[in-house]
C-alpha cells in the first residue's frame, strides 16, 4: 500500500474544504431565492419554521414543502400526515407535537394570492426546492463528511482541533488556506496580514490612521470570523479578551477580528513548535498598569 505524504493530504483538504465552502454559499443563494418567493404567497410556511435552527433548509421543512407547496395544500394536511412528513425529513423526537403546532400555523387566516397565481407559484417553489435547495443541501452534507475525514487524517489536525472554537470542518478550512508548509510565513505577522486580521497603519505627517485590511484571503477571513465567534462560548479567555476590546469602544466585528488575530498568532506558534492549544498560556491575565492616564 502506497504511503500518502502530508503534502498530498493538505492538497486534498484544500480541494474539499473550498468545495464545501462554495457549496455552503450556493445553499445560501438557493435558500434566499426560495424564501423570497415564499414571502410573496406562502408566508405561513416561513412563520412555521422561523424559530427552528436552519429554517427552511432543514430536511423536515423541505419534506413538508415538497408535499404541500401552497397554503391550500398545507391546510389540507392532517396532524398525522404532517408528523409523517417530519419523520421522513429526519425528525426523531417531538414530531407529533410539532405537527400540531405547524398545522395551527397553516390554518391561520392570511391574505392569499388568486387561486391560479397561488398554484403557479407553488409549481415554481417546487422547482426551486428540487433543483436548487435540495441539491445544495445534499452537496453541503456530502462534502462536509469528506472534508472532515480528510482533515482528521492530516498530522496537523490534532493541533488545529485543540483550539477553542475550531471543529473538524472549520479546522479544515483554516488548514486549506494556510497550508502545512512551515516556511510559508516568516512570522506570525505575515500570517495575520494574509488573513486580514492585522490592522493597517497609515501615517502622513501628524496624522495616523489605523484601519482593517481590505486585501486579504477572503476564505480565511470568513472562517476566522466564525472561529472567533464560536470561541466566545468555548473559551473563557477568549470571552474576556473580547469583552475587554468591547469595553474600549470597539464594535462587535472589530472585536471579533482582534480576537481572531490573537488566536491566529497562537495557532502559528503552536504549529511551529508542535504544541496543542493551552488556554492559560494563550490568555494570560495582564498585570494592572500603574501608568497614569492622560487627561
N, C-alpha and C positions, 0 to 999 in steps of 0.2 A: 504494500500500500504506500503510495507516494506521500511524502510529508509536506504539509501546507506551510508556507512561510508566513510570518506575521505581516509582511507587506501585502501579500495577496489577500489575507484576511481583512486588512484595513481597506483595501480597494473594494472588496465585496461589501463591507459595511457601508462604505461611501455610496455605492450604487444603490443599495437597498434603502438606506436612510433617506437619501434625496428623493428617491421614487416614492417612498411612503409620505414624505412631507408634501410632495407635489399632489399626491392623492388626497391628502387632507385639505389642501387648498381647493382642489376640484370638488370635493364633497361640500365645502362651504359655498361655492358658487352654485352648485345644484340645489342645495338647501335654500339659498336665498331666492332663487328663481321660483321654486315651488311655493315657498312661504309667501312671496309677493302675489302669486296667483290666488292662493287660498284666502288671502285677506280680501280679495275682491268679491268672492262668492261663498266662502265657507269659513268665516272667522270663528265659528263654534269649534271647529276642529283644532285650531290653534289654541283656543282657550282650554280645551280639554287636556292638551298635553303641554300647556305652557309652564306648569310647575314641575314638570318631570325633567330630570337631567338628560340632556341630549335632545329633548323636544321631539320634533317630528323625524329626527334622524334615527331614533330608537327603532329596533326591529318590530316591537309591538305596535308602535304608531304607524309604521309603514304597512303592517299587515291589516290594520283596521282601515286605513285609507284605500288600500287596494280592493277591499271588499265593499267599501261604502265611500265612493269618491265624491258624492254630492250630499247636501243636507237632507234631501228626501230619503236617500238610501240609508243614511245614518239613523234617521228617525225610525226607520222600519226594523232596525236591529233589535232583537230581544237581548235581555241580560245574558242569557246562556250563550247566544251567538257571539256577543262581544267578548265574553270571557274566553270562549274557544279561540277567537282570533288573537287575543292577548297571549294565550299559551302558545299558539302557533308562532307568534313573533318572538318567543323566548321568555315570556313572563313565567316565573316559577312559583311565586307566592303572592297572595292577595289578589288573584285575578278576579274572583267573584266580586269582592268589594270595589275594586277599581272599575269593573264593568258597570256596576250600578251607578257610580259617580259619573262615568262617561255618558251613559245613556241619559242621565238627568241633564247634563250639559247640552246634549244633542237635541233634547226635547224643548229647550227654551225657545221662545218666540224671538225672531230676528228679522230684519229686513232681508228680503230674498230677491234674487235676480229672476227675470221671467223664466218659465219652465224650460223652454228650448235653449235659452242662453246658459242656464244653470247646467243643463245636460252637456252642452258643448264644452263648457269649462271643466266639467268632470272628466270628459274624454282627454282634454289637454292635461289635466292634473295627472291622470293615469300614465300618459305618455312621458311626462317629466319624471314621474316616480320610477317607472320601469327602465327607461332608457338612460336616466342620469343619476338620480339619487341612490337607487338600489345598487347600481353598478359601482358607483363611487364608494358607498359604504362597504361593499364586498372587497373592493381593491384595498381600502384602508386597512381592514382587518387582516387580509391575506399578507400584505406587505409588512404589516407590523409584526406578525408572527415570524416571518422570515428574517426581518431585521434584528429582532431580539435574539434569535437563535445564533445568527452570525456574530453579533456583538458579544454574546456570552462566551463564544469560542476564542475571542481575542485576548491576549495576555494582559492588556491594559484594562479590561473590563472590571476587574476586582478593584483597582484603584479608583476608576471613574465612578463606579456604582457606590463606593463608600461615601461619596459626598451627599450631604443632606439636600434633598430636592431633586436628585438625579435618579431616574429609574432606568431600566434597560433601553427604553425607546429614546428618551431624551439624551441618555448617555451615548447611545449610538450616533445621534445627530451631532453631538459635540465631537466625538472621535472622527466622524466623517469629515468635519470641517478643519480640525486642527491636525489630523493625521497622526501617525505614530513615529515620525522622524524626529528624533530628539534634537537634531541640529537645525531644524527648520526655522525656529525662532531663537534669536540670540539671547533674549532675556524675557522676563515677564512683561515688560513694557511693550515689546514687539507683538506679543500675542494679544495684549489688551487693545492695542491700536488696530490690529487686524479684525478684532471682534467689534470695534466701535464703542467699547465701554470706557476707554480712557478719554478724558476731555481734551479739547484742542485749545491752546492758549495763543492768542494773537496780541502782540504788543506793538504799539506805534507811539513814540514819544512818551507822553504821560498817560496815555490810555492803555488799558489792559482789559481784554475781553476773553472770557472763558466760555466755551460752548461745546455741545456734544458733536461727535463726528457724524458726518452725513455719508462719507465714502467709507464703506465697511463691507464685511461679509454679512449680507442680509440674513442668510440662513442661520448663521451662528448667533447673530444679534437677536433674532426672533426666539431661538431656543434659549438664549440666555435670559430673556425676559420671563419665560415660563419657569426656568430653573430658579431664578431669584424669587419669584412669587411663591413657588412650592416650598422653598427653603424657609419662608416666614413661619410656617407651621411645623416644619420638621426640625428646625434648629433654633434653640433659644438665643444663641449668639447672633445668628442672622437677624432674628427679630429685634434684638437690642440695637444692632447696627442700623437697621432700617429706621427704627423709631428715633434714634439719635439724629439721623440725617433729616427726618421729617421735622424734628423739633427745631432745626436751624432754619426752617422755612422752605426746604426743598419740596418740589411737587412729588407726587407718587411715582411717576415714571422716572424722574431723575434719581430718586432714592433707590429704586429698584436697579437702575443702571449702575449706580455706585456700588450696590451690594454685589451685582454680577461681576463688577470689576475686581472686587475683593476676592470673591470665590474663584475667579479665573486665575488670579495670581497664586492662590493656594493650590489650584489644580496643576499649574505649571511646575510649581515647586515639588509637589508630590510625584509627578511623572518623572521629573529629572532625578529624584532621589529614591524612587521606588517605594514610597510610603503611602499608606492609606490616610484618609481624612481624619484629623483629630480636632474635635470641636473646641477643646480648651486651648490648644495652641493656635488655632485659626482665629479665635475671637478672644484673645487675652484682654481682660479689662484694662483700660488706660488709667494710669495714676492721675489723681487730680492735679491740675495745673495751678501753680502759685503765681503765675504771671498776671499782673494787674490788667484789667480790661480798659482799653482806651475809651475816653468819654466821647 
